[in-house]
Amino acid sequence: MSERMTAIVVHGGAWSIPPEARDAHAAGCLAAAERGFAVLAAGGSAVDAVVTAVELLGPCREAAMPLVVHFHGYDAYQHAIVDAHGGRYREMFEYARAIVAVSTHMRDQLLGLGAAAEKVHVIPYGVDVRLFRQADPESAPPNFLAVGRFVEKKAPHLLLIAMRRVLEECPEACLTMIGGGPLLPVCRHLATALGIAHAIDFRGPQDQSVVARHMQRARVFVQHSITASDGDREGAPNSILEAQVAGVPVIATRHTGIMDCVLEGQNGFLVDEQDVEGDRDDERVSHREAPGSPAGART
């Protein structure tokens, strides 16, 4: 096999291969190996009970084909996934040429699951810098922006509770929430019950170009990620990285990979998970003073 290999990317490391497609995947691996390719299995979303990278382990071994596994979030943390595949994960870790984690917290989690330290590489996500251009948050009105799925680990309901308290002292503030998911209807009802529906703009799922336009108008980006009841956690939220590329200060939680991205008082503020009072206080500060400016920096 050639020393220099081109990777075949299989989405994903924690996505599943339907039973009817497994033979085709195996045959593809064998054919690719004959041509000197390597396989990169990248995770991200559950479809079936069997993890793609684990399913590819046998064909890769048979073909003596290098395997690189890329973890993203739930595939490293969610209790049901880890409990169901922990043994096979260890087998996969042993064979894999390299393992990619998107944060230092995830690296430590994978080490705890049995990965060898010399194989695990922390590689953060990239951002399209042509799309997310430099914004001017200090000149923006008190527009807060949240982007992400309406699921438990992103805790959109806690943002709404914090926003109600912000509005008591800054009635002109508003929050735009981009994304869809099972908690969206509940959050619409909650905004009404809290008496803040007039200040919340639920935009639903949007493409990246729309997100980029909203970044240009944002004063602050907010995200209150938490550890979900099933163990699910963030990897390193893309939306936070996009906000930072645009120069928009971030208020977020001390949660997994977020702590790699947000530096206290420099490009944002951090609060503890579930601390809506901390969210409120930092949102009040940030709507007046941008972190990174002399007035906005905190010690």
N, C-alpha and C positions, 0 to 999 in steps of 0.2 A: 504494500500500500504506500502511496506517495506520502512523504513527510508533510508537505504543504497540502492542506485539505480545505475544500469549500464546504460550508455548513448547509445542511438542509434543515430548515426551521419547521418544527412540528408543533403547532399550537393545539394543546399546550402541555406543560409539565404536570399540570393537575387537571387538564381536560381529559375526557375519556375517549376511548376508541370504541364505537359501537361494535358489538360482536360480529356483525356481518362485514365489517371493514377491517378486522384484525389481520386476516390472511393477506389482504392487499397491502397493509402497512408492513407486514413482515417481508413480503416479496419486494416491496419498494426498498426496504433497508438493505436486503441482500444485493439487489441490483446496484444500489448506490455505492455500497462498499467496494464492489468490483471496479468502480470508476474513481475510487479514492476520496469519497465524500465522508463527512462526519455529520452526526445528527445533533441538533440543538432542540430540546423539548422545552417549550416555554409555557408556563401555567397561567391560570387566571380565573377560570370559572368551572363550576361543577356541572356535568351533564349526566354522568353515569357513576357507578361506584368504583370503577377501575381507573387508576391514574395512568395517563398516557405514557409518561416516561417509564413507569413500572412495566407497562405492557410492551414497551419497546425494548426492554432489557434483554429478553430472550433472543429476539432477532439480531440485536446489536452484538450480543455475545457470539452467536452462531457465525456472524459475518466478520468477527473481530473488528467491529466498527466503533470508533470513539463516540461516547455519549456525553453531552453537556446538558445539565438540567438547570432551568431557570425558574426560581420561585418568585411569587408575586405578593401573596398575602394570606388568604384563607387556607391555601394549600400547605402552609407551614404552621398554622395556628388552630384551625377549627378542630375541635375535639373529635367529632365523628370521623373526619378524614384521617387525622393522625392515629386515632385508635384503630381504625380499620386497616390502615396500610403501614403502620409503624415498622413491622417486621420487614415488609418488602421495601420500605424506604431505606432501611439499613443495608439491604442487599444491593439496592440501586446506588446508594452512596459509595459502597465498596467498589463497584464497577466503574462508576462515572469518572471521566477524565477530569471534569471540573463541575463545580456547583456555583450558581450565581444567586446571590441574595441582594436585595435592593436597599438594605439598611444594615447598620451594625447590630441593631436589636434582632433582626431576622437571622443574621449570621450566628449570633449567640444561640438563638432558638434551634437552628439546624445542627449546631455543634451538640446541643443537648439531646437531639434526636439521633445522634450517632455519626454525623458527618465528620470527616477528618479535617482539621483546621487548615492544612496545607492545600486542600482542594477547594475551600470556600472563598469566593471572591466577592467583595461588595462593589457592585456596579450600579449607581443610581440611574434612574430613568433619564432620558433626554427630552428636551423641549424644542419645538419648532420655533426658533428665534425669528424667523421671517414673519410668522403669524402673530406671535406675542411680542409686540413692540413696546418700547418704553412709554409708560403712561405718566401722568402728572397728578398723583394722588393728593398732593398738598393743595392743589387748586380745585379739587373736586368737592362738591357738596357732600354731606354726610350720607353717602350711598354705601351700604355694606353689601358684599357679594358672597354667596355661598354656592359652590358647584360640587355636585356629587349625588350618588344614588340615595334615595330615601329608604335607608335600611338601618338596622339597629346600631351597627358599629359607627355610623356617621352621626347618629343622634340629632337629627334635624329638629326634633321637638325641644331639645334643650336650648338650641339657638333661639327658638321662638320665645321661650321663657325669659332668656337673657334680654332679648330685644324689647319685650314689654317693659322691662325695668329701664332700659336705655331711653325709651320714648317718654318716660315720665320726666326726664331731665332734658331731653333733646327731641321735642315733638316733630321737628322737621326731618329726622332721620328716617331712612327706609332700608329695607332688606330685600334684595333680589335673590331668589333661590332657583337655581337651574338644575334640573335632573328629574328623574322619575323613579318609581319603585313602590313597594307595598305600603310604605308609611306616608305617601303623598296625600291620599284622601284624609287620613287621620290628622295630618298637619294642617290641612285646609280648615278642618273643623276646629282644631285647637286655636288657630289664629283668630277665628271668629269668636270662640269662647273667651279668649283673652282680651278681646276688644281691640285687636291690632291689625285686623284684616286690611284696613285701608293703607297700612304701611308695608305690607308684604306683597311682593310680586312673584307669584309662582309661575315660572316660565315653562316648566316641563322639560323633557329632554331636548337638547339643542346640539347642533354640530359645533365643531371647534371654532369656526369663523364667528359664530354668534357669541360664544364664550369670550373670544378675544375682544370683540367690540365692547362687551360689558366690562371687561378688565380695564379698558381705556377710560371708563366713566366711574370706576370704583374708588372710594376713599380708603377702604380697608377690605381685605379678604378674610372671611371667618370660617372656621371649621372646628366642630367640637367632637372629634373622634373619641370613641370609648372602646373598651373591651366588651364585646357582645356576650350574651349569656351562653352562647355555644362555643365561646373561645375565639371567635373570629376577630381579627385585628387588621389594621392597615399594614401595607408594606411601606411605601413612601408615596403619599397621595400626589398624583400628577398635577391636580389642580393647584396645590400649594406651590409646586415648582413653577408652574406657569405664571402664577401671581408674582413670584419672585423675579422671574425673567422680565416681567412687565414693570417691576419696581413698585408693586403695590404691597404695603405692609400687611403682615399676616397675624391674626389672633387665632391661636389653636391650642390644643391640649398637649400635655407631656405624655405622648403616646407613641410608642415604637419609633418608626422612621421619621416621624415629624421632628423629633429632637435632633436629628442629623441636619435638618434643613433650616429650622427657625432658630436664630441666635437671639437670645433675650436682649431686648433694647436696641438691637442693631437692625434687624430686618423684620422684627415683629415681637409679640408678647406671647408667653405660654401660661396656661392655667392648668390646674389639676383636672383630671376627668371628673365629670359631674359637678364641677364648681361653676355654677351659673352666675354667682356673685362676682367671681373673678372675671368671667366673660364680660359682664356688664361694666365693671370698673375699667377694664382695658378698652372696651369699645368707647366709653366716654372719653378716655384719654386720647385714643387714636382719632376720634373725629375732630379733635382740635390740633393735635401735634403728631407728625409722622415720625415713627421710629427711624433713626438714622440721621435726622436733623438735630441740631444742637438742643432744640427745645424738647424734641421727642425722645431723646436717648435716656435710658434709665440705667442706674447702677444697682 
